[in-house]
Amino acid sequence: MRIVNLILVSFMAISFAACQTSDGADNSASAKQAALYTAEPVEVKPTKDGLEKAYFASGCFWCVEAVYESVKGVQESISGYAGGHTKNPTYEASNTGRTGHAEAVEIIYDPSVVDFATLVDVYFGSQNITQVNGQGPDRGSQYRSIIFYQNEAQKKIIDEKISALNKELAPQKVAAEVMPFQKFWIGEDYHQNYERLHPNNPYIRNVSIPRLKRFQAKFPDILKDEH
């Protein structure tokens, strides 16, 4: 289903580009997007129960949501959008590739059970880490990999992990962008828990579930008991 959507998205992107009134509008959007990479990160306060939040983008959010929800200590994984320069992004708008946003997930987790460093390991261990602007069949800037940090301690963990992976991958490199977290926009209701609620969807059966199983085979020790 998402492969068909990609064809439609390409058409929409071309149509949208044709509607631009001036190069100035495009330059303004580009400047706003570029500024996000040097902005001060926004740190999200723990919940009253002591749960913390982390944010990742890695292709289809249906896939990433299911991966993280199988991990011990993760209370909830929410699909949405992050990393862009527009307000109130929607699925249709983000699919044009012009909002700057990527499909992302908000991970709500218990730091006494799973720490941020382990969530980063899950992130890199559940994707094709060298694929640029997409994962598997889903391609475009809205599917690019981004790992968000909220403070310098998290950035240090991310940078050290990427540095180690780059040494292993040479001459290839990790494709994921590293961005200071700014805001997460919750996605539409029909995207939430999509893999669990639609197990017979062709995309879920052929892309999401195989990706989840590959991850689980590599990380059996950190999976919830039901997995």
N, C-alpha and C positions, 0 to 999 in steps of 0.2 A: 504494500500500500504506500509506503513512504517512497519507494522508487518512482511510482507514478506521480506522487506529489512533487518529487524533485523535478520532473519534466514540466509540470505546471508552474513550479516556482521559477524555473528558468525563464518561461514565457512572461510571468509576472514581473520578474526583475528587468527584462528588456523593456516591457511596457512602462514600468515605473520610471526607468531611466529616461525614456523619451518624454516624460512629463515634466522633467526638471526645467525650471525657468531660466536658470543661469548657472554658469560655472561657479559664481560666488556662493550659491547655496551649497554646492558640493564641497567647496573648499572649507566652508564653515563647519559642515558636518565632519570632515576629515580632521580639522583642527580640534574639535571637541573630542573626537575619538582618540586622537593622539595624546591629548592631555590626561586621559584616564590612566595611562601607564605610569605617569609621574605624580599622580595625586597621592595625598596622604591616605593610608588605608583607614577604613571605618571598622572599629572593633565592636562586635556584637556581644552584648552582656549575656552572661549565663542566665538560664531561666531560674525561677524561684526554687526549682527542684535540683539545681546545680548542673543541669544539662547544658552542653555547649553546642555551637553551630559551626559548620564548615561548608565551604562552597566549591563545587567542581563542575567543569564542563568537559564532556568527552564523547561527542557524537550524540546519538539519539538519547534523549533523557529517559525514555522508557527503559532502555537497557541499563543505564547507569543507576537509576532508581532501584531496580531489582538487584543489582550487584550489591549495593551498600546495605539494602535491607536484609541481606543474608548474613551480615557480619555481626558478631557478638558485640553488644554495647550500643549498637545503632538503634535508636528508638523509632525514628521516622526518617523517611527520605521523601522530599517533596520536589516535584518537577516544576521548572519555571525558566526564567531568563535572566541573564546577567552579562556584564562586560560591554554593554553598549552605551550610546550617548542619548538615546531617546527615552521619554517617559511612557509608562503604561504600555509596554510592548505586548503585542498579541502574537499568536502562532502565525497568522497570515502575514503580519508585518515583518516579523523576524525572518520568515522564509524568503523575503525579498533580498536578504543579505545587506540591506541598506540601513538597518537600525544599529548595527554594531554589536547587537546582542547575540549570544550563543545559547543554545538549549543547555540549561544548567540544572543542578540539583542542590537543594539545601539539606544537609545532613545534620540531624539532631541526635547527639550521642552523649553517652555517659563516660566522662573522662577517667572515671575510676575503673572502667572495664576496657576501654579502647582509647588510645591516645591519638593525637593528631598525626604523629609520625607513621603510625600504622595505617591510618586513613590515606596517607600519601602513598604508602606501599600498595594499598588496595587500588588506588587510582592508576598508578603506572602498571600494576600487574593485571589490569582488566581491559587493556586496550592495545592497539597497535601504536606504540609510542613514537614511531617515526612518520606516521601518516599525517600529512599537512592538510588543513582545512577539511577535516572529516574523519569518519570512522566507518570502515567497511563500505557498504554501498551508499551511505549517506554523505554527500559531499557538498561543500559550500561553507562560507564563513560562519553561518549559523550553526554548523556542526563542528567547528574547530575546537581543539582541546585547549582549555584554560584552567590553570590552577590558581585559586585566589588566596591571598594571605591577608590576615587582619592585623598583624604586628610583626616586628622584626624577628621574634623567636620563630614564628611560623615560616617566614621568608628564609631564614637560615636553614631550617629543615628541608625546605623545598630545593634551595640552591645546592645544598650538599648532595641531595639525592640525584638531581639532574647532572651534576658534575660527575658523580660516580657512574651513572648510566652512560653518559657521553663517552667516557673512557672505554666502556665495554662495547659500545656501538661503533666507535670510530672506524671509518670516516663518516658514518651517519651520525645524526644528532637527534635528540629529543625534540619533537615538534611542538610540544605544549607551550603556550604562552604563560608567563607569570605576571599576574596583575594584582594591584592592591584592591581589595574588596571595597565596593562602594554601596551597591544596593542589589537586593534580590527581589525580582518580581515573580510572584506566584503564578503558575500557569493555569490554564483553564481547567475546570473540574474534570472534564472527560479525559485529560491526560494523566490524572493521578492514579497510581497503582495499575497502570494500563496492562502491564505484562501479566499480573496476577488475575485481573478481571477478564482478559481476552486471550486465554491460552491457545485458542484455535485460530487466531488471526495469522494469516500467512507470514507476515513480517515477523511476528513474535516467534512462530515456530521455526522459521528459517534463519533468523538473524539474532534476535534477543536471547532466546533460550540457549542456543549454542554458545553465545558469548558468555552467558552466565555460567554454564557448565564448565567452560574452559577455565574461568576464574576459580570456581570452586575446586577444581582438580588441583590447582596450584596452591591454594590456601586452605586446606582442610582444617587446620588447627584453630582458625579464627571464625569458623562458621557457627551459627546458632544450631542448637541441637536438632531442630526440625529439618535442617539441611544436611 
